[in-house]
């Protein structure tokens, strides 16, 4: 028998959204920072009305993956900005 897929609870979804906003603040470039913030808000708004648990769980898992990508990119951006500052 397959395990039941549970939909993420509201607090988990809000926590994920806040994590996106915190991560977006780590970008020094205004355009990248605003793009990350806007893209997160658009994705959460788009998925707001998901009713069935498997689809909501899949969207939540995709959001967590995208958050990890954004965090990695923010670290890389900070690293390269530090290198450029030291070079000049």
QUIURBEL-V776913 format. One record per residue. N is the residue number from 1. RES is the residue in three letters. PHI is phi in whole degrees, 0 to 359 (NA if undefined). Layout:
# QUIURBEL-V776913
{{N | RES | PHI} {N | RES | PHI}}
This chain:
# QUIURBEL-V776913
{{1 | UNK | NA} {2 | UNK | 285} {3 | UNK | 286} {4 | UNK | 287} {5 | UNK | 272} {6 | UNK | 257} {7 | UNK | 283} {8 | UNK | 295} {9 | UNK | 279} {10 | UNK | 306} {11 | UNK | 296} {12 | UNK | 292} {13 | UNK | 294} {14 | UNK | 295} {15 | UNK | 297} {16 | UNK | 297} {17 | UNK | 296} {18 | UNK | 297} {19 | UNK | 296} {20 | UNK | 298} {21 | UNK | 295} {22 | UNK | 296} {23 | UNK | 295} {24 | UNK | 296} {25 | UNK | 291} {26 | UNK | 282} {27 | UNK | 281} {28 | UNK | 281} {29 | UNK | 283} {30 | UNK | 302} {31 | UNK | 296} {32 | UNK | 292} {33 | UNK | 300} {34 | UNK | 290} {35 | UNK | 298} {36 | UNK | 298} {37 | UNK | 296} {38 | UNK | 294} {39 | UNK | 295} {40 | UNK | 296} {41 | UNK | 298} {42 | UNK | 296} {43 | UNK | 294} {44 | UNK | 292} {45 | UNK | 295} {46 | UNK | 296} {47 | UNK | 266} {48 | UNK | 302} {49 | UNK | 267} {50 | UNK | 295} {51 | UNK | 258} {52 | UNK | 277} {53 | UNK | 300} {54 | UNK | 297} {55 | UNK | 292} {56 | UNK | 295} {57 | UNK | 294} {58 | UNK | 294} {59 | UNK | 295} {60 | UNK | 295} {61 | UNK | 297} {62 | UNK | 296} {63 | UNK | 298} {64 | UNK | 295} {65 | UNK | 297} {66 | UNK | 294} {67 | UNK | 296} {68 | UNK | 297} {69 | UNK | 297} {70 | UNK | 296} {71 | UNK | 297} {72 | UNK | 298} {73 | UNK | 294} {74 | UNK | 296} {75 | UNK | 296} {76 | UNK | 297} {77 | UNK | 296} {78 | UNK | 296} {79 | UNK | 298} {80 | UNK | 291} {81 | UNK | 295} {82 | UNK | 294} {83 | UNK | 297} {84 | UNK | 296} {85 | UNK | 294} {86 | UNK | 290} {87 | UNK | 290} {88 | UNK | 260}}
